[in-house]
Amino acid sequence: MSAQRWRLQVVHRTRFAYDGPVRSSYNEARLTPENSGRQTTLRSRVEIEPAATAYPYRDYWGTTVTAFDLHVPHSELVVTGTSIVEAGPEPAVHRVLGWPELGGRDVRDRFGELLTATRLTAMDDPVVRAARAEVGRADPHEAGAIVCRFVRDHMDYLSGATNVKTNAMQAWTTGKGVCQDISHVTVGLLRALGLPARYVSGYLHPKPGAAIGEAVTGESHAWVEWWDGGWTGFDPTNSVEVGPRHVTLGRGRDYGDVPPFKGLFSGPTSEGHSVTVEVTRLA
């Protein structure tokens, strides 16, 4: 195995507790890592307690979804995704298009959904102008990385400062947020400058020098990709290129397209839920 590729095991467990028996629930889990030129999923399974029949499918954006419903009374629901993945750096550099080509009709038609602002990614004009000034005369490939660093220079990572409904301008105005917020701001600015951009959901091993076999506490993570003739991934929260420590689950316009778990239930109110992620470098 190349020294630049890591083999990682990820265990992502979500536990829901209810005030009493829930009669039925309908759920979707996005916990299966993708296969791509950068990443190979060697093994992946989703376990559900209480047991339920699962129906996997690929959604509009290409993410693997495990759909299931329960129609037996249950006061707790536990969903565990366990995967083993080999991940590495991005593939070789592609031919970078110029700004006139990116502004052409073919690109606008092909990537219209990834050039359009969403409720979570829309950015106000003064911020867009500041990002454009920062980019200057850089080509589109260089511009993507400049925007990522521009955002990180203006935002501090702070857990609890926002929630899943916080939009990009709200996070930018406060200057604080988590990876989801930093990625939403970055995606919004990339699109405003004319670069097709998408939000990426996955995991990050938190230790660059991780020992083999050491299990560490991780979290769901988010980063961005932009298209300038080919896709380039960058982690604006950590100001690093996407590499062997990143495990990709899925992509979309924003977080709303790729939540790790969502569902509906019929019954008493929920007491809340807990999420744990454990990441182990295997090789």
Contacts in CASP RR format, 6 or more apart in sequence:
PFRMAT RR
TARGET T0000
AUTHOR 0000-0000-0000
METHOD contacts of the structure
MODEL  1
MSAQRWRLQVVHRTRFAYDGPVRSSYNEARLTPENSGRQTTLRSRVEIEP
AATAYPYRDYWGTTVTAFDLHVPHSELVVTGTSIVEAGPEPAVHRVLGWP
ELGGRDVRDRFGELLTATRLTAMDDPVVRAARAEVGRADPHEAGAIVCRF
VRDHMDYLSGATNVKTNAMQAWTTGKGVCQDISHVTVGLLRALGLPARYV
SGYLHPKPGAAIGEAVTGESHAWVEWWDGGWTGFDPTNSVEVGPRHVTLG
RGRDYGDVPPFKGLFSGPTSEGHSVTVEVTRLA
1 7 0 8 1.000
1 86 0 8 1.000
1 283 0 8 1.000
2 88 0 8 1.000
4 88 0 8 1.000
4 89 0 8 1.000
4 244 0 8 1.000
5 86 0 8 1.000
5 87 0 8 1.000
5 88 0 8 1.000
5 244 0 8 1.000
6 86 0 8 1.000
6 87 0 8 1.000
6 88 0 8 1.000
6 205 0 8 1.000
6 244 0 8 1.000
6 245 0 8 1.000
6 281 0 8 1.000
6 283 0 8 1.000
7 42 0 8 1.000
7 84 0 8 1.000
7 85 0 8 1.000
7 86 0 8 1.000
7 281 0 8 1.000
7 282 0 8 1.000
7 283 0 8 1.000
8 84 0 8 1.000
8 85 0 8 1.000
8 86 0 8 1.000
8 87 0 8 1.000
8 203 0 8 1.000
8 205 0 8 1.000
8 245 0 8 1.000
8 247 0 8 1.000
8 279 0 8 1.000
8 280 0 8 1.000
8 281 0 8 1.000
8 282 0 8 1.000
9 82 0 8 1.000
9 83 0 8 1.000
9 84 0 8 1.000
9 85 0 8 1.000
9 279 0 8 1.000
9 280 0 8 1.000
9 282 0 8 1.000
10 33 0 8 1.000
10 81 0 8 1.000
10 82 0 8 1.000
10 83 0 8 1.000
10 85 0 8 1.000
10 203 0 8 1.000
10 247 0 8 1.000
10 277 0 8 1.000
10 278 0 8 1.000
10 279 0 8 1.000
11 80 0 8 1.000
11 81 0 8 1.000
11 82 0 8 1.000
11 276 0 8 1.000
11 277 0 8 1.000
11 278 0 8 1.000
11 279 0 8 1.000
12 31 0 8 1.000
12 80 0 8 1.000
12 81 0 8 1.000
12 82 0 8 1.000
12 203 0 8 1.000
12 220 0 8 1.000
12 260 0 8 1.000
12 275 0 8 1.000
12 276 0 8 1.000
12 277 0 8 1.000
13 78 0 8 1.000
13 79 0 8 1.000
13 80 0 8 1.000
13 81 0 8 1.000
13 275 0 8 1.000
13 276 0 8 1.000
13 277 0 8 1.000
14 29 0 8 1.000
14 78 0 8 1.000
14 79 0 8 1.000
14 80 0 8 1.000
14 260 0 8 1.000
14 261 0 8 1.000
14 273 0 8 1.000
14 274 0 8 1.000
14 275 0 8 1.000
15 76 0 8 1.000
15 77 0 8 1.000
15 78 0 8 1.000
15 273 0 8 1.000
15 274 0 8 1.000
15 275 0 8 1.000
16 76 0 8 1.000
16 77 0 8 1.000
16 78 0 8 1.000
16 270 0 8 1.000
16 272 0 8 1.000
16 273 0 8 1.000
17 75 0 8 1.000
17 76 0 8 1.000
17 270 0 8 1.000
17 271 0 8 1.000
17 272 0 8 1.000
17 273 0 8 1.000
18 74 0 8 1.000
18 75 0 8 1.000
18 76 0 8 1.000
18 77 0 8 1.000
18 265 0 8 1.000
18 267 0 8 1.000
18 268 0 8 1.000
18 269 0 8 1.000
18 270 0 8 1.000
18 271 0 8 1.000
19 268 0 8 1.000
19 269 0 8 1.000
19 270 0 8 1.000
19 271 0 8 1.000
20 75 0 8 1.000
20 267 0 8 1.000
20 268 0 8 1.000
21 73 0 8 1.000
21 74 0 8 1.000
21 75 0 8 1.000
21 267 0 8 1.000
21 268 0 8 1.000
22 70 0 8 1.000
22 73 0 8 1.000
22 74 0 8 1.000
22 75 0 8 1.000
22 77 0 8 1.000
22 265 0 8 1.000
22 266 0 8 1.000
22 267 0 8 1.000
22 268 0 8 1.000
23 71 0 8 1.000
23 73 0 8 1.000
23 266 0 8 1.000
23 267 0 8 1.000
24 69 0 8 1.000
24 70 0 8 1.000
24 71 0 8 1.000
24 265 0 8 1.000
24 266 0 8 1.000
25 69 0 8 1.000
25 70 0 8 1.000
25 74 0 8 1.000
25 77 0 8 1.000
25 263 0 8 1.000
25 264 0 8 1.000
25 265 0 8 1.000
25 266 0 8 1.000
26 69 0 8 1.000
26 263 0 8 1.000
26 264 0 8 1.000
26 265 0 8 1.000
27 67 0 8 1.000
27 68 0 8 1.000
27 69 0 8 1.000
27 70 0 8 1.000
27 77 0 8 1.000
27 79 0 8 1.000
27 261 0 8 1.000
27 262 0 8 1.000
27 263 0 8 1.000
27 264 0 8 1.000
28 65 0 8 1.000
28 66 0 8 1.000
28 67 0 8 1.000
28 261 0 8 1.000
28 262 0 8 1.000
28 263 0 8 1.000
29 46 0 8 1.000
29 65 0 8 1.000
29 66 0 8 1.000
29 67 0 8 1.000
29 68 0 8 1.000
29 79 0 8 1.000
29 81 0 8 1.000
29 260 0 8 1.000
29 261 0 8 1.000
30 63 0 8 1.000
30 64 0 8 1.000
30 65 0 8 1.000
30 66 0 8 1.000
30 201 0 8 1.000
30 249 0 8 1.000
30 250 0 8 1.000
30 258 0 8 1.000
30 259 0 8 1.000
30 260 0 8 1.000
30 261 0 8 1.000
31 44 0 8 1.000
31 46 0 8 1.000
31 66 0 8 1.000
31 79 0 8 1.000
31 81 0 8 1.000
31 83 0 8 1.000
31 249 0 8 1.000
31 260 0 8 1.000
31 261 0 8 1.000
32 41 0 8 1.000
32 44 0 8 1.000
32 46 0 8 1.000
32 56 0 8 1.000
32 64 0 8 1.000
32 66 0 8 1.000
32 81 0 8 1.000
32 83 0 8 1.000
32 249 0 8 1.000
33 39 0 8 1.000
33 41 0 8 1.000
33 44 0 8 1.000
33 83 0 8 1.000
33 85 0 8 1.000
33 202 0 8 1.000
33 247 0 8 1.000
33 248 0 8 1.000
33 249 0 8 1.000
34 41 0 8 1.000
34 62 0 8 1.000
34 63 0 8 1.000
34 64 0 8 1.000
34 248 0 8 1.000
34 249 0 8 1.000
34 250 0 8 1.000
35 41 0 8 1.000
36 248 0 8 1.000
37 91 0 8 1.000
38 87 0 8 1.000
38 88 0 8 1.000
38 89 0 8 1.000
38 90 0 8 1.000
38 91 0 8 1.000
38 242 0 8 1.000
38 243 0 8 1.000
38 248 0 8 1.000
39 85 0 8 1.000
39 86 0 8 1.000
39 87 0 8 1.000
39 88 0 8 1.000
39 247 0 8 1.000
39 248 0 8 1.000
40 85 0 8 1.000
40 86 0 8 1.000
40 87 0 8 1.000
41 83 0 8 1.000
41 84 0 8 1.000
41 85 0 8 1.000
42 84 0 8 1.000
42 85 0 8 1.000
42 86 0 8 1.000
43 82 0 8 1.000
43 83 0 8 1.000
43 84 0 8 1.000
44 81 0 8 1.000
44 82 0 8 1.000
44 83 0 8 1.000
44 84 0 8 1.000
45 81 0 8 1.000
45 82 0 8 1.000
45 83 0 8 1.000
46 54 0 8 1.000
46 66 0 8 1.000
46 79 0 8 1.000
46 80 0 8 1.000
46 81 0 8 1.000
47 79 0 8 1.000
47 80 0 8 1.000
47 81 0 8 1.000
47 82 0 8 1.000
48 54 0 8 1.000
48 68 0 8 1.000
48 77 0 8 1.000
48 78 0 8 1.000
48 79 0 8 1.000
49 76 0 8 1.000
49 77 0 8 1.000
49 78 0 8 1.000
49 79 0 8 1.000
49 80 0 8 1.000
50 70 0 8 1.000
50 72 0 8 1.000
50 74 0 8 1.000
50 77 0 8 1.000
52 68 0 8 1.000
52 69 0 8 1.000
52 70 0 8 1.000
53 68 0 8 1.000
54 66 0 8 1.000
54 67 0 8 1.000
54 68 0 8 1.000
55 66 0 8 1.000
55 67 0 8 1.000
55 68 0 8 1.000
56 64 0 8 1.000
56 65 0 8 1.000
56 66 0 8 1.000
56 67 0 8 1.000
57 64 0 8 1.000
57 65 0 8 1.000
57 67 0 8 1.000
58 64 0 8 1.000
58 65 0 8 1.000
59 65 0 8 1.000
59 257 0 8 1.000
61 198 0 8 1.000
61 250 0 8 1.000
61 251 0 8 1.000
61 252 0 8 1.000
61 257 0 8 1.000
61 258 0 8 1.000
62 250 0 8 1.000
62 251 0 8 1.000
63 201 0 8 1.000
63 249 0 8 1.000
63 250 0 8 1.000
63 251 0 8 1.000
63 252 0 8 1.000
63 257 0 8 1.000
63 258 0 8 1.000
70 77 0 8 1.000
79 261 0 8 1.000
83 247 0 8 1.000
84 282 0 8 1.000
85 247 0 8 1.000
87 243 0 8 1.000
87 244 0 8 1.000
87 245 0 8 1.000
87 246 0 8 1.000
87 247 0 8 1.000
87 248 0 8 1.000
88 243 0 8 1.000
88 244 0 8 1.000
89 241 0 8 1.000
89 242 0 8 1.000
89 243 0 8 1.000
89 244 0 8 1.000
90 232 0 8 1.000
90 233 0 8 1.000
90 241 0 8 1.000
90 242 0 8 1.000
90 243 0 8 1.000
94 229 0 8 1.000
94 230 0 8 1.000
95 229 0 8 1.000
96 139 0 8 1.000
96 140 0 8 1.000
96 141 0 8 1.000
96 228 0 8 1.000
96 229 0 8 1.000
97 107 0 8 1.000
97 140 0 8 1.000
97 228 0 8 1.000
97 229 0 8 1.000
98 139 0 8 1.000
98 140 0 8 1.000
98 228 0 8 1.000
99 139 0 8 1.000
99 140 0 8 1.000
101 107 0 8 1.000
102 140 0 8 1.000
102 194 0 8 1.000
102 195 0 8 1.000
102 228 0 8 1.000
103 194 0 8 1.000
107 196 0 8 1.000
108 115 0 8 1.000
111 196 0 8 1.000
111 227 0 8 1.000
112 196 0 8 1.000
113 253 0 8 1.000
114 191 0 8 1.000
114 196 0 8 1.000
114 197 0 8 1.000
114 198 0 8 1.000
114 227 0 8 1.000
114 253 0 8 1.000
115 191 0 8 1.000
115 194 0 8 1.000
115 196 0 8 1.000
116 191 0 8 1.000
116 253 0 8 1.000
117 123 0 8 1.000
117 188 0 8 1.000
117 191 0 8 1.000
117 192 0 8 1.000
118 253 0 8 1.000
118 254 0 8 1.000
119 167 0 8 1.000
119 254 0 8 1.000
120 167 0 8 1.000
120 168 0 8 1.000
120 184 0 8 1.000
120 254 0 8 1.000
120 255 0 8 1.000
120 256 0 8 1.000
121 167 0 8 1.000
121 168 0 8 1.000
121 184 0 8 1.000
121 185 0 8 1.000
121 187 0 8 1.000
121 188 0 8 1.000
121 191 0 8 1.000
121 199 0 8 1.000
121 253 0 8 1.000
121 254 0 8 1.000
122 167 0 8 1.000
122 168 0 8 1.000
122 169 0 8 1.000
122 188 0 8 1.000
123 168 0 8 1.000
123 169 0 8 1.000
123 172 0 8 1.000
123 185 0 8 1.000
123 188 0 8 1.000
123 189 0 8 1.000
123 192 0 8 1.000
124 169 0 8 1.000
127 169 0 8 1.000
127 172 0 8 1.000
127 189 0 8 1.000
128 189 0 8 1.000
128 192 0 8 1.000
128 193 0 8 1.000
130 150 0 8 1.000
131 147 0 8 1.000
131 150 0 8 1.000
131 189 0 8 1.000
131 192 0 8 1.000
131 193 0 8 1.000
132 193 0 8 1.000
134 146 0 8 1.000
134 147 0 8 1.000
134 150 0 8 1.000
135 142 0 8 1.000
135 143 0 8 1.000
135 144 0 8 1.000
135 146 0 8 1.000
135 147 0 8 1.000
135 193 0 8 1.000
136 143 0 8 1.000
138 146 0 8 1.000
139 228 0 8 1.000
140 195 0 8 1.000
140 226 0 8 1.000
140 228 0 8 1.000
141 228 0 8 1.000
141 232 0 8 1.000
143 193 0 8 1.000
143 195 0 8 1.000
144 190 0 8 1.000
144 195 0 8 1.000
144 226 0 8 1.000
144 228 0 8 1.000
144 232 0 8 1.000
144 234 0 8 1.000
145 234 0 8 1.000
147 186 0 8 1.000
147 189 0 8 1.000
147 190 0 8 1.000
147 193 0 8 1.000
147 195 0 8 1.000
148 186 0 8 1.000
148 224 0 8 1.000
148 234 0 8 1.000
148 235 0 8 1.000
148 236 0 8 1.000
148 239 0 8 1.000
149 236 0 8 1.000
149 239 0 8 1.000
150 189 0 8 1.000
151 182 0 8 1.000
151 185 0 8 1.000
151 186 0 8 1.000
151 189 0 8 1.000
151 236 0 8 1.000
152 182 0 8 1.000
152 236 0 8 1.000
152 237 0 8 1.000
152 239 0 8 1.000
154 172 0 8 1.000
154 175 0 8 1.000
155 171 0 8 1.000
155 172 0 8 1.000
155 175 0 8 1.000
155 176 0 8 1.000
155 177 0 8 1.000
155 181 0 8 1.000
155 182 0 8 1.000
155 185 0 8 1.000
156 175 0 8 1.000
156 176 0 8 1.000
156 177 0 8 1.000
157 176 0 8 1.000
157 177 0 8 1.000
157 178 0 8 1.000
157 179 0 8 1.000
157 182 0 8 1.000
157 237 0 8 1.000
158 176 0 8 1.000
158 177 0 8 1.000
158 178 0 8 1.000
159 177 0 8 1.000
159 178 0 8 1.000
160 177 0 8 1.000
160 178 0 8 1.000
161 171 0 8 1.000
161 174 0 8 1.000
161 176 0 8 1.000
161 177 0 8 1.000
161 178 0 8 1.000
162 170 0 8 1.000
162 171 0 8 1.000
162 174 0 8 1.000
162 176 0 8 1.000
162 177 0 8 1.000
162 178 0 8 1.000
162 180 0 8 1.000
162 181 0 8 1.000
164 180 0 8 1.000
164 255 0 8 1.000
164 259 0 8 1.000
166 177 0 8 1.000
166 181 0 8 1.000
167 184 0 8 1.000
168 181 0 8 1.000
168 184 0 8 1.000
168 185 0 8 1.000
168 187 0 8 1.000
168 188 0 8 1.000
171 177 0 8 1.000
171 181 0 8 1.000
171 182 0 8 1.000
171 184 0 8 1.000
171 185 0 8 1.000
172 185 0 8 1.000
178 237 0 8 1.000
179 221 0 8 1.000
179 222 0 8 1.000
179 223 0 8 1.000
179 237 0 8 1.000
180 222 0 8 1.000
180 255 0 8 1.000
182 222 0 8 1.000
182 236 0 8 1.000
182 237 0 8 1.000
183 199 0 8 1.000
183 200 0 8 1.000
183 222 0 8 1.000
183 223 0 8 1.000
183 224 0 8 1.000
183 236 0 8 1.000
183 237 0 8 1.000
184 199 0 8 1.000
184 254 0 8 1.000
184 255 0 8 1.000
186 197 0 8 1.000
186 224 0 8 1.000
186 236 0 8 1.000
187 197 0 8 1.000
187 198 0 8 1.000
187 199 0 8 1.000
187 224 0 8 1.000
187 253 0 8 1.000
187 254 0 8 1.000
188 197 0 8 1.000
190 196 0 8 1.000
190 197 0 8 1.000
190 224 0 8 1.000
190 226 0 8 1.000
191 197 0 8 1.000
195 226 0 8 1.000
195 227 0 8 1.000
195 228 0 8 1.000
196 226 0 8 1.000
196 227 0 8 1.000
197 224 0 8 1.000
197 225 0 8 1.000
197 226 0 8 1.000
197 227 0 8 1.000
198 224 0 8 1.000
198 225 0 8 1.000
198 251 0 8 1.000
198 252 0 8 1.000
198 253 0 8 1.000
199 222 0 8 1.000
199 224 0 8 1.000
199 251 0 8 1.000
199 252 0 8 1.000
199 253 0 8 1.000
199 254 0 8 1.000
199 255 0 8 1.000
199 257 0 8 1.000
199 258 0 8 1.000
200 222 0 8 1.000
200 223 0 8 1.000
200 224 0 8 1.000
200 225 0 8 1.000
200 233 0 8 1.000
200 242 0 8 1.000
200 248 0 8 1.000
200 250 0 8 1.000
200 251 0 8 1.000
200 252 0 8 1.000
200 258 0 8 1.000
201 220 0 8 1.000
201 221 0 8 1.000
201 222 0 8 1.000
201 248 0 8 1.000
201 249 0 8 1.000
201 250 0 8 1.000
201 251 0 8 1.000
201 255 0 8 1.000
201 258 0 8 1.000
201 259 0 8 1.000
201 260 0 8 1.000
202 220 0 8 1.000
202 221 0 8 1.000
202 222 0 8 1.000
202 246 0 8 1.000
202 247 0 8 1.000
202 248 0 8 1.000
202 249 0 8 1.000
202 250 0 8 1.000
203 218 0 8 1.000
203 219 0 8 1.000
203 220 0 8 1.000
203 221 0 8 1.000
203 246 0 8 1.000
203 247 0 8 1.000
203 249 0 8 1.000
203 277 0 8 1.000
203 279 0 8 1.000
204 218 0 8 1.000
204 219 0 8 1.000
204 221 0 8 1.000
204 235 0 8 1.000
204 238 0 8 1.000
204 245 0 8 1.000
204 246 0 8 1.000
204 247 0 8 1.000
205 216 0 8 1.000
205 218 0 8 1.000
205 245 0 8 1.000
205 247 0 8 1.000
205 279 0 8 1.000
205 281 0 8 1.000
206 216 0 8 1.000
206 217 0 8 1.000
206 218 0 8 1.000
206 245 0 8 1.000
206 279 0 8 1.000
207 214 0 8 1.000
207 216 0 8 1.000
208 245 0 8 1.000
210 216 0 8 1.000
210 281 0 8 1.000
211 281 0 8 1.000
212 281 0 8 1.000
212 282 0 8 1.000
212 283 0 8 1.000
213 280 0 8 1.000
213 281 0 8 1.000
213 282 0 8 1.000
214 280 0 8 1.000
214 281 0 8 1.000
215 278 0 8 1.000
215 279 0 8 1.000
215 280 0 8 1.000
216 278 0 8 1.000
216 279 0 8 1.000
216 280 0 8 1.000
217 276 0 8 1.000
217 277 0 8 1.000
217 278 0 8 1.000
217 279 0 8 1.000
218 277 0 8 1.000
218 278 0 8 1.000
218 279 0 8 1.000
219 277 0 8 1.000
220 260 0 8 1.000
220 275 0 8 1.000
220 277 0 8 1.000
221 235 0 8 1.000
221 237 0 8 1.000
221 246 0 8 1.000
222 237 0 8 1.000
222 255 0 8 1.000
223 233 0 8 1.000
223 234 0 8 1.000
223 235 0 8 1.000
223 236 0 8 1.000
223 237 0 8 1.000
223 242 0 8 1.000
223 246 0 8 1.000
224 233 0 8 1.000
224 234 0 8 1.000
224 235 0 8 1.000
224 236 0 8 1.000
225 231 0 8 1.000
225 232 0 8 1.000
225 233 0 8 1.000
225 234 0 8 1.000
225 251 0 8 1.000
226 232 0 8 1.000
226 233 0 8 1.000
226 234 0 8 1.000
233 241 0 8 1.000
233 242 0 8 1.000
234 240 0 8 1.000
234 241 0 8 1.000
234 242 0 8 1.000
235 241 0 8 1.000
235 242 0 8 1.000
235 246 0 8 1.000
249 258 0 8 1.000
249 260 0 8 1.000
250 258 0 8 1.000
251 257 0 8 1.000
251 258 0 8 1.000
252 258 0 8 1.000
260 275 0 8 1.000
END
